[in-house]
Amino acid sequence: MLRKLILVLILSSFASLCTASSADAPPAAETPAMPEAFAAMLETVRAELQPGGKYESVSERDRRKLDTQLSIMEKILTGVSSIDDLNDRQRIRLMNAQEMANSILTDNRNGRLVCENYKPVGSQHHKKVCVSVAQRDNIRENSRAYINDAQNYRALPGNGPRVPGGGGD
C-alpha cells in the first residue's frame, strides 16, 4: 500500500512539473520542416566537424554518438515528404535524437530535452511528456529523498504501523 502511495505521489509530482507554465520550460528545439532542410543541415554539420570547423573540438567519443543520432534522424526522415507524415513514436524518436545531437554540439547535456509517451494512472490515453535531463535528474533525486524520508520516519520508535488492539489510541 505504501509503495502504491509513493508511486502515485512521484507520478503526480512528475506530471505537475511537466505541465508547468511554458515560461518555466526550456525552449523546444526546432525540427526542420522538410527532410530536404535536414539533408542540408546534415551536410553543414559534417563539414563543421572537420579541422578548422565550428565543431572541430568535439571528442571522438562524442563524434560517434553524434553520428549515431544523425543516422537515426536520417533514417526516420528517409522517404517522407513532411514531418506531418510521421507517427507520434517516430516524432518522439526524431526529437530525442535531435536533442542529443544538439546537446553534443552545444556541450549542454543537462539542457537536452527527453520526451516519452506514458499513460497516466487511471487513463487510457497516452500523454507526451518532455523534460530536460536536469529536470529529470531533479525529479529522480527528489523522489529518492522522499522515499528515504518516509522510510526513516517509519523506522523511528512509535511511528510504525498501528496494530488494532495494540494500544496507543
Contacts in CASP RR format, 6 or more apart in sequence:
PFRMAT RR
TARGET T0000
AUTHOR 0000-0000-0000
METHOD contacts of the structure
MODEL  1
MLRKLILVLILSSFASLCTASSADAPPAAETPAMPEAFAAMLETVRAELQ
PGGKYESVSERDRRKLDTQLSIMEKILTGVSSIDDLNDRQRIRLMNAQEM
ANSILTDNRNGRLVCENYKPVGSQHHKKVCVSVAQRDNIRENSRAYINDA
QNYRALPGNGPRVPGGGGD
2 150 0 8 1.000
6 146 0 8 1.000
6 147 0 8 1.000
6 150 0 8 1.000
8 121 0 8 1.000
9 146 0 8 1.000
10 139 0 8 1.000
10 143 0 8 1.000
10 146 0 8 1.000
11 120 0 8 1.000
11 121 0 8 1.000
13 139 0 8 1.000
13 142 0 8 1.000
13 143 0 8 1.000
14 129 0 8 1.000
14 139 0 8 1.000
15 120 0 8 1.000
15 129 0 8 1.000
17 131 0 8 1.000
17 135 0 8 1.000
17 139 0 8 1.000
18 129 0 8 1.000
18 130 0 8 1.000
18 131 0 8 1.000
26 111 0 8 1.000
26 113 0 8 1.000
26 132 0 8 1.000
28 113 0 8 1.000
28 130 0 8 1.000
29 95 0 8 1.000
29 98 0 8 1.000
29 99 0 8 1.000
29 102 0 8 1.000
29 113 0 8 1.000
31 83 0 8 1.000
31 94 0 8 1.000
31 95 0 8 1.000
31 98 0 8 1.000
32 38 0 8 1.000
32 41 0 8 1.000
32 83 0 8 1.000
33 82 0 8 1.000
33 83 0 8 1.000
34 81 0 8 1.000
34 82 0 8 1.000
34 83 0 8 1.000
35 77 0 8 1.000
35 78 0 8 1.000
35 79 0 8 1.000
35 80 0 8 1.000
35 81 0 8 1.000
35 82 0 8 1.000
38 73 0 8 1.000
38 74 0 8 1.000
38 77 0 8 1.000
42 70 0 8 1.000
42 73 0 8 1.000
42 74 0 8 1.000
45 55 0 8 1.000
45 66 0 8 1.000
45 70 0 8 1.000
45 101 0 8 1.000
45 105 0 8 1.000
46 70 0 8 1.000
47 53 0 8 1.000
48 54 0 8 1.000
48 55 0 8 1.000
48 56 0 8 1.000
49 55 0 8 1.000
49 56 0 8 1.000
49 58 0 8 1.000
49 63 0 8 1.000
49 66 0 8 1.000
50 56 0 8 1.000
55 105 0 8 1.000
58 66 0 8 1.000
58 104 0 8 1.000
58 105 0 8 1.000
62 104 0 8 1.000
65 100 0 8 1.000
65 104 0 8 1.000
66 101 0 8 1.000
66 104 0 8 1.000
66 105 0 8 1.000
69 97 0 8 1.000
69 98 0 8 1.000
69 100 0 8 1.000
69 101 0 8 1.000
69 104 0 8 1.000
70 97 0 8 1.000
70 101 0 8 1.000
72 93 0 8 1.000
72 94 0 8 1.000
72 97 0 8 1.000
73 94 0 8 1.000
73 97 0 8 1.000
73 98 0 8 1.000
73 101 0 8 1.000
76 86 0 8 1.000
76 90 0 8 1.000
76 93 0 8 1.000
76 94 0 8 1.000
76 97 0 8 1.000
77 94 0 8 1.000
80 86 0 8 1.000
83 91 0 8 1.000
83 94 0 8 1.000
86 94 0 8 1.000
88 117 0 8 1.000
88 126 0 8 1.000
88 128 0 8 1.000
89 117 0 8 1.000
92 115 0 8 1.000
92 116 0 8 1.000
92 117 0 8 1.000
92 128 0 8 1.000
95 113 0 8 1.000
95 115 0 8 1.000
95 130 0 8 1.000
96 113 0 8 1.000
96 114 0 8 1.000
96 115 0 8 1.000
99 112 0 8 1.000
99 113 0 8 1.000
99 114 0 8 1.000
99 115 0 8 1.000
100 112 0 8 1.000
102 108 0 8 1.000
102 112 0 8 1.000
103 109 0 8 1.000
103 111 0 8 1.000
103 112 0 8 1.000
103 133 0 8 1.000
109 133 0 8 1.000
110 132 0 8 1.000
110 133 0 8 1.000
110 134 0 8 1.000
110 137 0 8 1.000
111 132 0 8 1.000
111 133 0 8 1.000
111 134 0 8 1.000
112 132 0 8 1.000
112 133 0 8 1.000
113 130 0 8 1.000
113 131 0 8 1.000
113 132 0 8 1.000
114 130 0 8 1.000
114 131 0 8 1.000
114 132 0 8 1.000
114 133 0 8 1.000
114 136 0 8 1.000
115 128 0 8 1.000
115 129 0 8 1.000
115 130 0 8 1.000
116 128 0 8 1.000
116 129 0 8 1.000
117 126 0 8 1.000
117 127 0 8 1.000
117 128 0 8 1.000
117 129 0 8 1.000
118 126 0 8 1.000
118 127 0 8 1.000
118 129 0 8 1.000
119 125 0 8 1.000
119 126 0 8 1.000
119 127 0 8 1.000
120 127 0 8 1.000
131 139 0 8 1.000
153 159 0 8 1.000
154 160 0 8 1.000
154 161 0 8 1.000
162 168 0 8 1.000
162 169 0 8 1.000
END
